[in-house]
Amino acid sequence: MPKTLSWREKLGNRYPYCIVAACIINMFLPCAMILSCIGIFIPPVTSYFQVAKTDFSLSFALLCVVMMVSLPITGKLVERFSLRRLLPFCIILCGFGFGAMGFAQAIWHFYICGIVIGLGMPGILFLSVPTLIGNWFKDRMGFFIGLCMAFTGIGGAVFNSLGTALIQTSPEGWRLTYIAFAIAILAISLPVSILCIFDTPEEIGLLPYGSDKEISDTQQSQLNDDNPAVEHEVHTNNISAKDALAMPEFYALALFAGIITLNQTIYQFFASYALSFSSVFPAIAAASGLIASAAMTGQAIGKVLLGIINDKSIRAATLLGIASGIIGLALMWVFPMYLGIMLLGSFLFGFVYAMTTVQTPLLVRTVFGQKDYALIYSRVSIVSSLLSALAAVIWSFIIDSVGGYPLMFTLGFICMGACLVLAFFSLRKIRKKLTV
């Protein structure tokens, strides 16, 4: 009797696409629902409990702080137990934590839920996509990381609209929305992760995508001698987490991760910036929401585009992202009277926003290699988690100061310039070779 093939065996060399699909679902559902939709819950929850917006926002701040603390622990757990075992547990924590917000009877209940989500989110948001794509793909790694990460923005656009509609169904529609979102996370993301995710292709007898395109060092050298043509960055490192801590590149990338996260938070104030022109440019003020949404569109497209360029040159992708952000911010500052230019500026700024989740993991992998990637990346991301918790407060303080929005734009330029320097510094020892 012939052997019946399992669905995994039937997929064969196409199975890496299953990994991509699983990563997309995790970015689209738990990450987008929890992290990109917090704004729609602020008005109804604060109104219901009669508390200030700051009181409710503390739950998100706690979430970010717990992420910061738990990131290195999660990285060690991934190295020890594997993502296949850990990721379902992370999804359960996020799903139940988010759903429990729908049953909250006091504002402090949201703080407890934020802590629970903060324990589960690092494994999903920071580690799952770059680790899995890095293990399963030897070719087009940047493209697939960018594609997966783009769905945090796409999911944000979808679920902000859907969630708003659900919230408006009743005075306590926010409860229904929390519960409905949590059910979707647990009913879809959890079984997909359990059934589909394996840490490496070798676990199921496969090779990474693009392995057939690899050329031996000897062959490559011969090709280089015969056909010196295109310049290509070659990673030669495979550094342990312990050794990484002794390298200045580690601290440069940690600062990069923090500053790029601080910088991307500027987009949250694009709407209020547009509204500040209500008396002189009422059309700009009326389109404040559209202007803010343009940045989300830019970051979704930017993630895919930067991923593609990263596959050719990580330096070129870094330069493009930073340059786009600088140009975008400059356009919004100099030409606030023109709606088209404001939309273009916000869209371009979305490219540097995209770098937070695309460029950082690729820089870490390029500089330090695969050996202890999850642990090193988790440690680098501690700074970004800290700044994500503080960024909104920092920019709010700056905007309310004497300097106002001009100071915010000026500091944004400085942040982006610093990120470019830090990224190129971290890449200074990466060898370049000539290939066909």
C-alpha positions as CSV (number, residue, x, y, z in Angstrom):
1,M,0.0,0.0,0.0
2,P,1.5,3.4,-1.0
3,K,2.5,5.7,1.7
4,T,0.1,8.6,2.3
5,L,2.0,11.9,2.2
6,S,1.3,14.5,4.9
7,W,0.4,18.0,3.8
8,R,3.9,19.2,4.8
9,E,5.5,16.5,2.6
10,K,3.2,17.5,-0.3
11,L,4.3,21.1,0.0
12,G,8.0,20.0,-0.1
13,N,10.2,22.8,-1.3
14,R,7.3,25.2,-1.2
15,Y,7.0,24.9,2.6
16,P,9.1,28.2,3.2
17,Y,6.1,30.0,1.8
18,C,4.0,28.4,4.6
19,I,6.4,30.0,7.1
20,V,6.0,33.4,5.4
21,A,2.2,33.0,5.6
22,A,2.4,32.1,9.3
23,C,4.6,35.1,10.0
24,I,2.2,37.4,8.0
25,I,-0.8,36.1,10.1
26,N,1.1,36.9,13.4
27,M,1.9,40.4,12.2
28,F,-1.6,41.0,10.8
29,L,-3.5,39.8,13.9
30,P,-1.9,40.0,17.3
31,C,0.7,42.7,16.5
32,A,-1.6,44.9,14.5
33,M,-4.6,44.5,16.7
34,I,-2.8,45.1,20.0
35,L,-0.1,47.6,19.0
36,S,-1.7,49.6,16.1
37,C,-5.2,49.9,17.5
38,I,-4.7,51.3,20.9
39,G,-5.9,54.7,19.8
40,I,-9.4,53.6,19.0
41,F,-9.9,52.4,22.6
42,I,-8.8,55.6,24.4
43,P,-12.0,57.7,24.0
44,P,-14.6,55.0,25.0
45,V,-12.5,53.5,27.9
46,T,-11.6,56.8,29.4
47,S,-15.1,58.0,29.1
48,Y,-16.5,54.8,30.7
49,F,-14.2,54.9,33.7
50,Q,-14.1,58.7,33.9
51,V,-10.3,58.8,33.9
52,A,-7.7,60.9,32.1
53,K,-6.2,59.7,28.9
54,T,-2.9,59.5,30.6
55,D,-4.2,57.0,33.1
56,F,-5.3,54.7,30.3
57,S,-2.1,55.2,28.3
58,L,-0.1,53.9,31.3
59,S,-1.2,50.4,30.3
60,F,0.6,50.7,27.0
61,A,3.7,52.2,28.8
62,L,3.7,49.3,31.1
63,L,3.4,46.9,28.2
64,C,6.5,48.5,26.6
65,V,8.5,48.4,29.8
66,V,7.7,44.8,30.4
67,M,8.7,44.1,26.8
68,M,12.0,45.8,27.4
69,V,12.7,43.7,30.6
70,S,11.5,40.4,29.1
71,L,13.2,40.7,25.7
72,P,16.6,39.2,26.7
73,I,14.8,36.5,28.7
74,T,12.7,35.6,25.7
75,G,15.8,35.6,23.5
76,K,17.5,33.1,25.8
77,L,14.3,31.0,25.9
78,V,14.2,30.9,22.1
79,E,17.8,29.8,22.0
80,R,17.1,27.0,24.5
81,F,13.7,25.8,23.7
82,S,13.0,27.0,20.1
83,L,10.4,29.3,18.7
84,R,8.1,26.4,17.7
85,R,7.6,25.7,21.4
86,L,7.7,29.3,22.7
87,L,5.6,31.1,20.1
88,P,2.2,29.5,20.9
89,F,2.7,30.4,24.6
90,C,3.4,34.0,23.6
91,I,0.3,34.1,21.5
92,I,-1.8,32.7,24.4
93,L,-0.4,35.4,26.7
94,C,-1.3,38.2,24.2
95,G,-4.7,36.8,23.3
96,F,-5.9,36.2,26.8
97,G,-4.3,39.5,28.1
98,F,-6.0,41.5,25.3
99,G,-9.3,39.7,25.7
100,A,-9.3,40.3,29.5
101,M,-9.3,44.0,28.9
102,G,-12.9,43.5,27.7
103,F,-13.9,42.4,31.2
104,A,-12.0,45.1,33.1
105,Q,-13.9,46.7,36.0
106,A,-11.3,49.3,37.0
107,I,-8.6,51.1,35.1
108,W,-5.9,49.2,37.0
109,H,-7.1,46.0,35.4
110,F,-5.7,47.3,32.1
111,Y,-2.3,47.7,33.8
112,I,-2.3,44.0,34.7
113,C,-3.4,43.1,31.2
114,G,-0.6,45.3,29.7
115,I,2.0,43.4,31.8
116,V,0.7,40.1,30.6
117,I,0.8,41.2,27.0
118,G,4.3,42.7,27.5
119,L,5.5,39.2,28.5
120,G,4.1,37.6,25.3
121,M,4.7,40.3,22.7
122,P,8.6,40.2,22.3
123,G,8.6,36.6,20.9
124,I,6.0,37.6,18.3
125,L,7.0,41.1,17.3
126,F,10.7,41.2,17.7
127,L,11.9,37.6,17.3
128,S,9.6,35.5,15.2
129,V,9.9,37.1,11.8
130,P,13.6,37.8,11.6
131,T,14.5,34.5,13.2
132,L,12.2,32.3,11.1
133,I,12.9,34.1,7.8
134,G,16.6,34.1,8.5
135,N,16.5,30.3,9.1
136,W,14.3,29.4,6.2
137,F,15.6,31.7,3.5
138,K,19.1,32.1,2.1
139,D,17.9,34.1,-0.8
140,R,15.5,37.2,-0.8
141,M,15.6,37.4,3.0
142,G,15.2,41.1,3.1
143,F,12.2,41.0,0.8
144,F,10.3,38.4,2.9
145,I,11.1,40.2,6.2
146,G,9.8,43.4,4.8
147,L,6.7,41.7,3.4
148,C,5.8,40.1,6.7
149,M,6.4,43.3,8.7
150,A,4.3,45.3,6.2
151,F,1.3,43.6,7.6
152,T,1.5,45.3,10.9
153,G,0.6,48.5,9.0
154,I,-1.9,46.8,6.8
155,G,-3.5,45.2,9.8
156,G,-3.6,48.5,11.6
157,A,-5.5,50.1,8.7
158,V,-8.0,47.2,8.6
159,F,-8.6,46.7,12.3
160,N,-8.7,50.4,13.2
161,S,-11.7,50.8,10.9
162,L,-13.3,47.5,11.9
163,G,-12.7,48.1,15.6
164,T,-14.2,51.6,15.4
165,A,-17.3,50.2,13.8
166,L,-17.6,47.6,16.6
167,I,-17.0,50.1,19.3
168,Q,-19.8,52.3,18.0
169,T,-22.4,49.4,18.2
170,S,-23.2,50.1,21.9
171,P,-22.1,52.1,24.9
172,E,-19.8,49.2,25.9
173,G,-18.9,48.2,22.4
174,W,-15.3,48.5,23.3
175,R,-15.7,45.4,25.5
176,L,-17.0,43.5,22.5
177,T,-14.1,44.7,20.4
178,Y,-11.5,43.6,22.8
179,I,-13.1,40.1,23.1
180,A,-13.7,39.8,19.3
181,F,-10.1,40.7,18.6
182,A,-8.8,38.3,21.2
183,I,-10.9,35.4,19.8
184,A,-9.5,36.1,16.3
185,I,-5.9,36.0,17.7
186,L,-6.5,32.7,19.6
187,A,-8.6,31.0,16.9
188,I,-6.3,31.9,13.9
189,S,-2.8,32.8,15.0
190,L,-2.5,30.1,17.6
191,P,-3.4,27.0,15.5
192,V,-1.4,28.3,12.5
193,S,1.7,28.7,14.7
194,I,1.3,25.3,16.3
195,L,0.7,23.5,12.9
196,C,3.0,25.4,10.6
197,I,6.0,26.8,12.3
198,F,9.3,24.9,12.6
199,D,12.5,26.7,13.6
200,T,14.6,25.3,10.7
201,P,13.8,23.5,7.4
202,E,16.1,20.7,8.6
203,E,13.6,19.7,11.2
204,I,11.3,18.4,8.4
205,G,13.9,17.2,6.0
206,L,14.1,20.3,3.8
207,L,16.7,22.9,2.8
208,P,16.4,26.7,3.1
209,Y,14.9,28.6,0.2
210,G,17.7,29.6,-2.1
211,S,20.2,26.9,-1.0
212,D,20.4,25.7,-4.6
213,K,21.8,29.1,-5.6
214,E,24.7,29.0,-3.1
215,I,28.1,28.9,-4.6
216,S,31.1,27.5,-2.9
217,D,33.9,29.8,-1.7
218,T,36.3,28.3,-4.3
219,Q,33.8,28.8,-7.1
220,Q,33.0,32.3,-6.0
221,S,36.6,33.2,-5.9
222,Q,37.1,32.0,-9.4
223,L,34.1,33.9,-10.6
224,N,35.3,37.0,-8.9
225,D,38.7,36.7,-10.7
226,D,37.1,36.1,-14.1
227,N,34.3,38.5,-13.9
228,P,34.8,41.5,-11.6
229,A,31.5,43.2,-11.9
230,V,28.9,44.1,-9.3
231,E,29.8,45.1,-5.7
232,H,28.1,43.0,-3.1
233,E,28.2,43.0,0.7
234,V,29.3,39.7,2.1
235,H,28.7,38.7,5.7
236,T,31.7,36.9,7.2
237,N,30.8,36.9,10.9
238,N,29.2,34.4,13.2
239,I,29.6,36.0,16.6
240,S,28.5,34.7,20.0
241,A,26.2,36.8,22.2
242,K,29.0,37.0,24.8
243,D,31.5,38.3,22.2
244,A,29.0,40.7,20.8
245,L,28.7,42.5,24.2
246,A,32.4,43.4,23.9
247,M,32.0,45.0,20.5
248,P,31.3,48.7,19.9
249,E,29.0,47.6,17.0
250,F,26.6,46.1,19.5
251,Y,26.2,49.4,21.3
252,A,26.0,51.3,18.0
253,L,23.1,49.1,16.9
254,A,21.4,49.3,20.3
255,L,21.5,53.1,20.0
256,F,20.3,52.9,16.4
257,A,17.3,50.8,17.5
258,G,16.4,53.2,20.2
259,I,16.8,56.4,18.2
260,I,15.0,55.1,15.1
261,T,12.1,54.1,17.4
262,L,12.1,57.5,19.0
263,N,12.1,59.2,15.6
264,Q,9.3,57.1,14.1
265,T,7.0,58.2,16.9
266,I,6.9,61.6,15.3
267,Y,4.3,60.4,12.9
268,Q,1.8,60.2,15.8
269,F,1.9,64.0,15.9
270,F,1.3,64.6,12.2
271,A,-2.4,65.0,12.8
272,S,-2.0,67.5,15.6
273,Y,0.6,69.4,13.5
274,A,-1.9,69.7,10.7
275,L,-4.6,70.8,13.1
276,S,-2.4,73.6,14.3
277,F,-3.0,75.3,10.9
278,S,-6.7,75.4,11.4
279,S,-6.9,79.2,11.4
280,V,-4.6,79.8,8.4
281,F,-4.9,76.6,6.3
282,P,-8.3,75.1,7.2
283,A,-8.1,72.5,4.3
284,I,-4.9,71.1,5.8
285,A,-6.5,70.9,9.3
286,A,-9.5,69.1,7.8
287,A,-7.3,66.5,6.2
288,S,-5.3,65.8,9.4
289,G,-6.4,62.2,9.6
290,L,-5.5,61.6,6.0
291,I,-2.1,63.1,6.5
292,A,-1.4,60.8,9.4
293,S,-2.6,57.8,7.4
294,A,-0.2,58.6,4.6
295,A,2.7,57.7,6.9
296,M,1.1,54.3,7.6
297,T,0.8,53.7,3.9
298,G,4.4,54.8,3.4
299,Q,5.7,52.4,6.1
300,A,3.8,49.4,4.7
301,I,5.2,50.0,1.1
302,G,8.6,51.0,2.6
303,K,9.0,47.8,4.4
304,V,8.6,45.8,1.2
305,L,10.8,48.1,-0.9
306,L,13.5,48.4,1.7
307,G,13.5,44.6,2.1
308,I,14.1,44.2,-1.7
309,I,16.9,46.7,-1.7
310,N,18.5,45.1,1.4
311,D,18.9,41.9,-0.6
312,K,21.2,43.9,-2.9
313,S,22.9,46.3,-0.4
314,I,22.1,46.9,3.2
315,R,24.0,50.2,3.0
316,A,21.8,51.4,0.1
317,A,18.6,50.5,1.9
318,T,19.7,52.3,5.0
319,L,20.6,55.4,3.0
320,L,17.3,55.3,1.1
321,G,15.2,55.0,4.3
322,I,17.0,57.8,6.1
323,A,17.0,60.1,3.1
324,S,13.3,59.5,2.5
325,G,12.5,60.4,6.1
326,I,14.6,63.6,6.0
327,I,13.1,64.8,2.7
328,G,9.6,63.9,4.0
329,L,9.9,65.8,7.2
330,A,11.5,68.8,5.4
331,L,8.6,68.9,3.0
332,M,6.0,68.9,5.8
333,W,7.9,71.7,7.7
334,V,8.5,74.0,4.7
335,F,5.3,73.6,2.7
336,P,2.5,73.1,5.3
337,M,0.1,75.1,3.1
338,Y,-0.1,72.5,0.3
339,L,-2.1,69.3,1.0
340,G,-0.4,67.3,-1.8
341,I,3.1,68.1,-0.4
342,M,2.0,67.3,3.1
343,L,0.7,63.9,2.0
344,L,3.9,63.2,0.1
345,G,6.0,64.2,3.0
346,S,4.1,62.0,5.4
347,F,4.3,59.1,2.9
348,L,8.1,59.5,2.6
349,F,8.5,59.7,6.3
350,G,6.8,56.3,6.4
351,F,9.9,54.8,4.8
352,V,12.1,55.7,7.8
353,Y,9.3,54.5,10.1
354,A,9.6,51.1,8.2
355,M,13.2,50.9,9.2
356,T,12.3,50.2,12.9
357,T,11.2,46.6,12.1
358,V,13.1,45.9,8.9
359,Q,16.5,47.5,9.0
360,T,17.3,46.8,12.7
361,P,17.1,43.0,12.5
362,L,18.9,42.9,9.1
363,L,21.7,45.0,10.5
364,V,22.1,42.8,13.5
365,R,22.2,39.6,11.3
366,T,24.6,41.2,8.9
367,V,27.0,42.3,11.6
368,F,26.8,39.4,14.0
369,G,25.6,36.5,12.0
370,Q,23.3,33.6,12.7
371,K,25.0,31.9,15.7
372,D,23.2,33.7,18.6
373,Y,21.0,36.0,16.5
374,A,17.8,35.7,18.6
375,L,19.7,36.6,21.8
376,I,21.7,39.4,20.3
377,Y,18.7,40.9,18.6
378,S,16.6,40.7,21.8
379,R,19.3,42.6,23.7
380,V,19.6,45.3,21.0
381,S,15.9,45.7,21.0
382,I,15.8,46.5,24.7
383,V,16.6,50.2,23.9
384,S,13.9,50.4,21.3
385,S,11.3,49.0,23.8
386,L,12.4,51.6,26.4
387,L,12.2,54.5,23.9
388,S,8.8,53.2,22.6
389,A,7.4,53.6,26.1
390,L,8.8,57.1,26.5
391,A,8.7,58.5,23.0
392,A,5.2,59.9,23.1
393,V,5.8,61.6,26.4
394,I,9.1,63.0,25.1
395,W,7.7,64.5,21.9
396,S,4.6,65.8,23.7
397,F,6.9,67.7,26.1
398,I,8.9,69.1,23.2
399,I,5.8,70.2,21.3
400,D,4.4,71.9,24.4
401,S,7.8,73.7,25.0
402,V,8.8,77.1,23.6
403,G,10.4,75.3,20.6
404,G,7.1,73.6,19.6
405,Y,6.8,71.8,16.3
406,P,10.0,73.4,14.7
407,L,12.0,71.9,17.6
408,M,10.3,68.5,16.9
409,F,11.3,68.7,13.3
410,T,14.9,69.8,14.1
411,L,15.4,66.9,16.5
412,G,13.9,64.5,14.0
413,F,16.6,65.5,11.5
414,I,19.2,65.0,14.1
415,C,17.8,61.6,15.1
416,M,17.8,60.4,11.5
417,G,21.3,61.7,10.9
418,A,22.6,60.0,14.0
419,C,20.9,56.7,12.9
420,L,22.7,56.9,9.5
421,V,26.1,57.4,11.3
422,L,25.4,54.5,13.7
423,A,24.3,52.1,11.0
424,F,27.3,52.8,8.8
425,F,29.7,52.6,11.8
426,S,28.3,49.1,12.7
427,L,28.8,48.0,9.1
428,R,32.4,49.3,8.7
429,K,34.1,45.9,9.2
430,I,31.7,44.1,6.8
431,R,33.8,42.9,3.9
432,K,33.0,43.7,0.3
433,K,33.6,41.4,-2.5
434,L,33.2,41.6,-6.3
435,T,30.8,39.1,-7.8
436,V,29.1,38.5,-11.1
